[in-house]
């Protein structure tokens, strides 16, 4: 340090401190930039359906990227507490619009109110949030889903010559915490209840499946088989996940396949269809729903009204709704899913199922 002098030391320290200040400022600027989120997307889980991670997340990611909108897309993995924490993270990062697929009405409504109480906006995505404060509900027509399922099963019973007044039809509805389960059920009821009333078919055991979980469905259906002495002639399963549990129980009991519905057009569902264990599945082209939700969020960011084609009652309130159409998929038209790149042939036509493919 000889010959350097006190003034030189002070100068060096000053430069160093300035450099650190610039560096810290750059880091803070970077953090601020990455934390700037405009839209918060809250997906529910991975067990009710494969769609949330395999389809919804990448589709929404692509839609927002194309529009130049920053979005944080998370999955609560079945935990309402986690979903609320994810919402709070979004708010802290500056999000003003939330797109939410509810896990349960109470927590979902509280999340929407977190946003709207601060001047933000909310979108109900696929599942209606009862008591929520959303500006729009983006969904597929749940009643049409239920009607397609029931009609598909009834038609299959007629083809199998099991459409008789003594033929018991069992029903495995979705989770009671999901408002959609009741909407699907209303479509099932619209087709089946008149047939039960006129004694054209027999009402079999009926249950909601907690959390849409396949293990819960397997336990419930096994009990149904036991109570009816394996006399169930057809099954309404709310989705492919539940239908898969029915198929597993039938195989374990060495029973022949019965007419069976599904939903979501999953690879497993299509494999069960082409191998004769499932009648059909409701195909909901998720890209329509994801793109509509992204468009609604962008409209709300720009203080515009999202596109709708009607409304659904949410309590006593009319909630603006965009309702999308669905399609019934069977062994006759399942290749539609390959053509539309919903599934690939390599996902379905593998192993023991390859011999069933066209």
KEKOLTI-641495 format. One line per 3 residues: number of its first residue (from 1); their letters; for each residue x, y, z of C-alpha. Coordinates in nm, 4 decimals, always signed. Each point is the difference from the previous one (the first is absolute). Example, Ala and Ser with C-alpha at 12.3 -4.5 7.8 and 13.67 -1.06 7.14 Angstrom:
! residues 2
1	AS	+1.2300 -0.4500 +0.7800 ~ +0.1370 +0.3440 -0.0660
//
This chain:
! residues 358
1	XXX	+0.0000 +0.0000 +0.0000 ~ +0.3056 +0.2333 +0.0128 ~ -0.0252 +0.2885 -0.2452
4	XXX	-0.3724 -0.0658 -0.0652 ~ -0.1214 +0.2671 +0.2378 ~ -0.3191 +0.0526 +0.1884
7	XXX	-0.1648 +0.1886 -0.2890 ~ +0.0657 -0.2900 -0.2363 ~ -0.1511 -0.2476 +0.2426
10	XXX	-0.3112 +0.2114 +0.0367 ~ -0.0312 +0.0255 -0.3784 ~ +0.0263 -0.3783 -0.0460
13	XXX	-0.2555 -0.0659 +0.2732 ~ -0.2350 +0.2508 -0.1585 ~ +0.0250 -0.1681 -0.3389
16	XXX	-0.0562 -0.3412 +0.1583 ~ -0.3077 +0.1171 +0.1877 ~ -0.1396 +0.1604 -0.3162
19	XXX	+0.0572 -0.3228 -0.1924 ~ -0.1784 -0.2004 +0.2663 ~ -0.2885 +0.2466 -0.0096
22	XXX	-0.0286 -0.0329 -0.3787 ~ +0.0188 -0.3807 +0.0272 ~ -0.2656 -0.0094 +0.2739
25	XXX	-0.2184 +0.2295 -0.2059 ~ +0.0327 -0.2282 -0.3021 ~ -0.0963 -0.3044 +0.2088
28	XXX	-0.2959 +0.1849 +0.1483 ~ -0.1035 +0.1101 -0.3487 ~ +0.0216 -0.3598 -0.1252
31	XXX	-0.2039 -0.1281 +0.2935 ~ -0.2592 +0.2666 -0.0563 ~ -0.0227 -0.0923 -0.3664
34	XXX	-0.0418 -0.3763 +0.0593 ~ -0.2536 +0.0642 +0.2753 ~ -0.2257 +0.2015 -0.2322
37	XXX	-0.2939 -0.2365 -0.0549 ~ -0.3183 +0.1151 -0.1693 ~ -0.2107 -0.3178 +0.0060
40	XXX	-0.0158 -0.2710 +0.2650 ~ -0.1186 -0.3482 -0.1072 ~ -0.0946 -0.2404 +0.2800
43	XXX	-0.0452 -0.3622 -0.1107 ~ -0.1420 -0.2539 +0.2492 ~ +0.1839 -0.3311 +0.0046
46	XXX	+0.1445 -0.2900 -0.1974 ~ -0.2266 -0.2787 +0.1213 ~ -0.3480 +0.1078 -0.1139
49	XXX	+0.1212 +0.0036 -0.3618 ~ +0.3241 -0.0020 -0.1980 ~ -0.1248 +0.2991 -0.1977
52	XXX	+0.1146 +0.2744 +0.2398 ~ +0.3716 -0.0622 -0.0427 ~ +0.0064 -0.1708 -0.3403
55	XXX	-0.2314 +0.2373 -0.1849 ~ -0.1225 +0.3080 +0.1901 ~ +0.3368 +0.1175 +0.1305
58	XXX	+0.1921 -0.0121 -0.3322 ~ -0.2949 +0.1429 -0.1946 ~ -0.0425 +0.2934 +0.2391
61	XXX	+0.3762 +0.0559 +0.0079 ~ +0.0104 +0.0185 -0.3807 ~ -0.3043 +0.2297 -0.0218
64	XXX	+0.1440 +0.2553 +0.2440 ~ +0.3476 -0.0170 -0.1527 ~ -0.1460 +0.0723 -0.3433
67	XXX	-0.1887 +0.2995 +0.1400 ~ +0.3056 +0.1304 +0.1832 ~ -0.1756 -0.0289 +0.3368
70	XXX	+0.1889 -0.1183 +0.3076 ~ -0.1766 -0.2821 +0.1851 ~ +0.0788 -0.2171 +0.3004
73	XXX	-0.1581 -0.3446 -0.0435 ~ +0.0001 -0.2318 +0.3017 ~ -0.1651 -0.3248 +0.1109
76	XXX	-0.1258 -0.0400 +0.3579 ~ +0.0398 -0.3816 -0.0057 ~ -0.3354 -0.0421 +0.1701
79	XXX	+0.0656 +0.2368 +0.2917 ~ -0.2328 +0.2973 +0.0518 ~ +0.2554 +0.1469 +0.2419
82	XXX	+0.2701 -0.0209 -0.2676 ~ -0.2281 +0.1605 -0.2554 ~ -0.0663 +0.2961 +0.2289
85	XXX	+0.3746 +0.0382 +0.0642 ~ +0.0619 -0.0054 -0.3765 ~ -0.2620 +0.2728 -0.0441
88	XXX	+0.1696 +0.2150 +0.2638 ~ +0.3345 -0.0441 -0.1775 ~ -0.1619 +0.1165 -0.3233
91	XXX	-0.1428 +0.3076 +0.1703 ~ +0.3378 +0.0830 +0.1524 ~ +0.1489 -0.0251 -0.3504
94	XXX	-0.2519 +0.2488 -0.1362 ~ -0.2661 -0.2215 -0.1644 ~ -0.3339 +0.1743 -0.0537
97	XXX	-0.1936 -0.2816 -0.1702 ~ -0.0451 -0.3525 +0.1363 ~ -0.1163 -0.3014 -0.2013
100	XXX	-0.1084 -0.2605 +0.2528 ~ -0.1046 -0.3650 -0.0161 ~ -0.1576 -0.0494 +0.3396
103	XXX	+0.0870 -0.2728 +0.2486 ~ -0.2899 +0.0845 +0.2296 ~ -0.2532 +0.2842 -0.0087
106	XXX	+0.0978 +0.1662 +0.3284 ~ +0.3732 +0.0349 -0.0588 ~ -0.0503 +0.0785 -0.3689
109	XXX	-0.2432 +0.2834 +0.0780 ~ +0.2424 +0.1454 +0.2565 ~ +0.2783 -0.0008 -0.2612
112	XXX	-0.2148 +0.1877 -0.2518 ~ -0.0896 +0.2546 +0.2665 ~ +0.3722 +0.0497 +0.0746
115	XXX	+0.0358 +0.1266 -0.3569 ~ -0.3263 +0.1857 -0.0499 ~ +0.0182 +0.1779 +0.3373
118	XXX	+0.3233 +0.1597 -0.1262 ~ -0.1524 +0.1058 -0.3309 ~ +0.1053 -0.3130 -0.1882
121	XXX	-0.2101 -0.2409 -0.2059 ~ -0.0769 -0.3725 +0.0187 ~ -0.0890 -0.2687 -0.2552
124	XXX	-0.1672 -0.3310 +0.0886 ~ +0.1853 -0.2605 -0.2045 ~ -0.1822 -0.3252 -0.0815
127	XXX	-0.1580 -0.0130 +0.3489 ~ -0.2379 +0.2628 +0.1283 ~ +0.0946 +0.1606 +0.3314
130	XXX	-0.3230 +0.0145 +0.1971 ~ -0.0146 +0.3270 +0.1922 ~ +0.2975 +0.1343 -0.1928
133	XXX	+0.0513 +0.3401 -0.1592 ~ +0.1098 -0.0972 -0.3505 ~ -0.0654 +0.2210 -0.3013
136	XXX	-0.0457 -0.3008 -0.2291 ~ -0.0341 -0.3787 +0.0103 ~ +0.1873 -0.1862 -0.2759
139	XXX	-0.1167 -0.3610 -0.0323 ~ -0.1281 -0.2869 -0.2087 ~ -0.3732 -0.0722 +0.0029
142	XXX	-0.0247 -0.2311 +0.3011 ~ -0.3594 -0.0995 -0.0617 ~ +0.0875 -0.1070 -0.3548
145	XXX	+0.2877 -0.2040 +0.1480 ~ -0.2418 -0.1872 +0.2264 ~ -0.2554 -0.0500 -0.2768
148	XXX	+0.2643 -0.1390 -0.2363 ~ +0.1179 -0.2447 +0.2669 ~ -0.3481 -0.1277 +0.0820
151	XXX	-0.1151 -0.0195 -0.3623 ~ +0.3202 -0.1846 -0.0959 ~ -0.0561 -0.2571 +0.2743
154	XXX	-0.3701 -0.0470 -0.0847 ~ +0.0785 -0.0481 -0.3699 ~ +0.2661 -0.2576 +0.0908
157	XXX	-0.2496 -0.1876 +0.2194 ~ -0.2401 -0.0169 -0.2929 ~ +0.2762 -0.1316 -0.2255
160	XXX	+0.0916 -0.2654 +0.2600 ~ -0.3688 -0.0872 +0.0506 ~ +0.0221 +0.0839 +0.3718
163	XXX	-0.2434 +0.2914 -0.0196 ~ -0.2611 -0.1518 +0.2342 ~ -0.2045 +0.1194 +0.2961
166	XXX	+0.1973 -0.2307 +0.2290 ~ +0.3408 +0.1287 -0.1155 ~ +0.1668 +0.1990 +0.2780
169	XXX	+0.1939 +0.3129 -0.0988 ~ +0.2583 +0.1085 +0.2565 ~ +0.1216 +0.3608 +0.0157
172	XXX	+0.3348 +0.1270 +0.1227 ~ -0.0111 +0.3796 -0.0020 ~ +0.2936 +0.2336 +0.0563
175	XXX	+0.1077 +0.1765 +0.3168 ~ -0.2604 +0.1913 +0.1986 ~ +0.2504 +0.2822 +0.0517
178	XXX	-0.0034 +0.0617 -0.3760 ~ -0.3064 +0.1827 -0.1302 ~ +0.0566 -0.1635 -0.3389
181	XXX	-0.0859 -0.3390 +0.1487 ~ -0.3560 +0.1221 +0.0570 ~ -0.0179 +0.1464 -0.3490
184	XXX	+0.1095 -0.3321 -0.1537 ~ -0.2472 -0.1813 +0.2256 ~ -0.2822 +0.2246 -0.1219
187	XXX	+0.0682 -0.1239 -0.3540 ~ +0.0062 -0.3629 +0.1178 ~ -0.3296 +0.0581 +0.1830
190	XXX	-0.1645 +0.1632 -0.3015 ~ +0.0484 -0.3190 -0.2021 ~ -0.0249 -0.2744 +0.2639
193	XXX	-0.2606 +0.1170 +0.2508 ~ -0.2905 -0.0158 -0.2491 ~ +0.1095 -0.3566 -0.0893
196	XXX	+0.0120 -0.0982 +0.3676 ~ -0.3394 +0.1590 +0.0600 ~ -0.1548 -0.1878 -0.2917
199	XXX	+0.1675 -0.3251 +0.1176 ~ +0.1897 -0.0412 -0.3239 ~ +0.3208 -0.0353 +0.2016
202	XXX	+0.0703 -0.0636 +0.3689 ~ +0.1702 +0.2602 +0.2166 ~ +0.3152 -0.1534 +0.1410
205	XXX	+0.2289 +0.1238 +0.2791 ~ +0.1144 +0.3625 -0.0261 ~ +0.2928 +0.1790 +0.1662
208	XXX	+0.2162 +0.3101 -0.0291 ~ +0.3732 -0.0787 -0.0160 ~ +0.2040 +0.2114 +0.2447
211	XXX	+0.2727 +0.2030 -0.1747 ~ -0.0681 -0.1802 -0.3307 ~ +0.2532 -0.2504 +0.1331
214	XXX	+0.0353 -0.3392 -0.1731 ~ +0.0749 -0.1814 +0.3262 ~ -0.3189 +0.1377 +0.1546
217	XXX	-0.1925 -0.0988 -0.3134 ~ +0.1388 -0.3558 +0.0111 ~ -0.1071 -0.0429 +0.3630
220	XXX	-0.3473 +0.1385 -0.0701 ~ -0.0596 -0.2101 -0.3114 ~ +0.1236 -0.3176 +0.1674
223	XXX	-0.2594 +0.0604 +0.2721 ~ -0.2680 +0.0608 -0.2651 ~ +0.0800 -0.3325 -0.1658
226	XXX	-0.0204 -0.1775 +0.3345 ~ -0.3360 +0.1555 +0.0901 ~ -0.1527 -0.0924 -0.3367
229	XXX	+0.1557 -0.3476 -0.0257 ~ +0.1882 +0.1147 -0.3105 ~ -0.3309 +0.0815 -0.1729
232	XXX	+0.0973 +0.3451 -0.1271 ~ -0.0677 +0.0220 -0.3741 ~ +0.1371 +0.3473 -0.0762
235	XXX	+0.1999 +0.2750 +0.1689 ~ +0.0046 +0.3768 -0.0289 ~ +0.3557 +0.1000 +0.0927
238	XXX	+0.0565 +0.3756 +0.0188 ~ +0.3464 -0.0128 -0.1609 ~ +0.2623 -0.2389 -0.1366
241	XXX	+0.1787 -0.0075 +0.3332 ~ -0.3102 -0.1411 +0.1692 ~ -0.0777 -0.2232 -0.2993
244	XXX	+0.3485 -0.1507 +0.0304 ~ -0.0766 -0.0992 +0.3600 ~ -0.3224 -0.1686 -0.1161
247	XXX	+0.1918 -0.1938 -0.2662 ~ +0.2589 -0.1110 +0.2567 ~ -0.2729 -0.1264 +0.2356
250	XXX	-0.1760 -0.1851 -0.2830 ~ +0.3216 -0.1691 -0.1065 ~ +0.0854 -0.0942 +0.3594
253	XXX	-0.3451 -0.1583 +0.0400 ~ +0.0303 -0.1749 -0.3414 ~ -0.3125 +0.1769 -0.1271
256	XXX	-0.0859 +0.0774 -0.3588 ~ +0.0129 +0.3671 -0.1051 ~ -0.3189 +0.2036 +0.0334
259	XXX	-0.0952 +0.3275 -0.1712 ~ +0.2151 +0.2645 +0.1699 ~ +0.0416 +0.3743 -0.0504
262	XXX	+0.2976 +0.2267 +0.0564 ~ +0.1284 +0.3525 -0.0566 ~ +0.3235 +0.1794 -0.0930
265	XXX	+0.1079 -0.2263 -0.2900 ~ +0.3115 -0.1226 +0.1797 ~ +0.2402 -0.2595 -0.1405
268	XXX	-0.1220 -0.2501 +0.2612 ~ -0.3613 +0.0741 -0.0894 ~ +0.0623 -0.0600 -0.3702
271	XXX	+0.1879 -0.3230 +0.0771 ~ -0.3005 -0.1199 +0.2004 ~ -0.2301 +0.0984 -0.2862
274	XXX	+0.1894 -0.1770 -0.2793 ~ +0.0419 -0.3130 +0.2137 ~ -0.3751 -0.0125 +0.0690
277	XXX	-0.0079 +0.0921 +0.3706 ~ -0.1317 +0.3549 -0.0356 ~ -0.2752 +0.1231 -0.2313
280	XXX	+0.1122 +0.3563 -0.0548 ~ +0.1481 +0.3167 +0.1427 ~ -0.0917 +0.3660 -0.0229
283	XXX	+0.2646 +0.1936 -0.1893 ~ +0.0443 +0.3563 +0.1151 ~ +0.2471 +0.1753 -0.2258
286	XXX	+0.1970 +0.1754 +0.2730 ~ +0.1685 +0.2387 -0.2437 ~ -0.3396 +0.1702 -0.0493
289	XXX	-0.0395 +0.0518 +0.3740 ~ +0.3614 +0.1017 +0.0646 ~ +0.0071 +0.2498 -0.2869
292	XXX	-0.3355 +0.1426 +0.1085 ~ +0.1257 +0.0462 +0.3576 ~ +0.3178 +0.1694 -0.1222
295	XXX	-0.2052 +0.2299 -0.2249 ~ -0.2313 +0.0828 +0.2928 ~ +0.2971 +0.0841 +0.2234
298	XXX	+0.1537 +0.2236 -0.2652 ~ -0.3343 +0.1780 -0.0499 ~ -0.0276 +0.0621 +0.3749
301	XXX	+0.3590 +0.1301 +0.0130 ~ -0.1037 +0.2515 -0.2661 ~ -0.3215 +0.0911 +0.1878
304	XXX	-0.2212 -0.1671 -0.2615 ~ -0.2828 -0.2538 +0.0318 ~ +0.0942 -0.3637 -0.0771
307	XXX	-0.1909 -0.1938 -0.2650 ~ -0.3052 -0.1901 +0.1314 ~ -0.2996 -0.1807 -0.1480
310	XXX	-0.2363 -0.0063 +0.2969 ~ +0.0011 -0.0245 +0.3778 ~ -0.0232 -0.2494 +0.2846
313	XXX	-0.1557 +0.0675 +0.3354 ~ +0.2488 +0.0334 +0.2832 ~ -0.2301 +0.0127 +0.2974
316	XXX	-0.2440 +0.2734 -0.0954 ~ +0.2516 +0.1773 -0.2215 ~ +0.0208 -0.0442 -0.3765
319	XXX	+0.3623 -0.0808 -0.0830 ~ +0.1086 +0.0808 -0.3599 ~ +0.1015 -0.3317 -0.1547
322	XXX	+0.1748 -0.1291 -0.3102 ~ -0.1250 -0.3548 -0.0570 ~ +0.1869 -0.2282 -0.2409
325	XXX	-0.1222 -0.3107 -0.1852 ~ +0.1132 -0.3585 +0.0606 ~ +0.0242 -0.3203 -0.2092
328	XXX	-0.0774 -0.3656 +0.0796 ~ +0.2900 -0.2279 -0.0980 ~ -0.0402 -0.3738 -0.0622
331	XXX	+0.1829 -0.2809 -0.1745 ~ -0.1388 +0.1346 -0.3289 ~ +0.1511 +0.3474 +0.0149
334	XXX	+0.2889 -0.0114 +0.2510 ~ +0.2566 +0.0719 -0.2728 ~ -0.1406 +0.3559 -0.0008
337	XXX	+0.2178 +0.0503 +0.3074 ~ +0.3122 -0.0909 -0.1984 ~ -0.0955 +0.2270 -0.2898
340	XXX	-0.0554 +0.2925 +0.2360 ~ +0.3254 -0.0795 +0.1827 ~ -0.1816 -0.0418 +0.3306
343	XXX	+0.1674 -0.3387 +0.0415 ~ +0.2634 -0.1749 -0.2054 ~ -0.0399 -0.3514 -0.1330
346	XXX	+0.3195 -0.0971 +0.1816 ~ -0.1618 +0.0933 +0.3352 ~ -0.3010 -0.2250 -0.0581
349	XXX	+0.1052 -0.2800 -0.2311 ~ +0.2675 -0.1591 +0.2163 ~ +0.0507 -0.3401 +0.1612
352	XXX	-0.3167 -0.2046 +0.0325 ~ -0.2076 +0.2776 -0.1652 ~ +0.1941 +0.0140 -0.3285
355	XXX	-0.2088 -0.2805 -0.1520 ~ -0.3209 +0.2005 +0.0462 ~ +0.1180 +0.3094 -0.1873
358	X	-0.1023 +0.0925 -0.3529
//
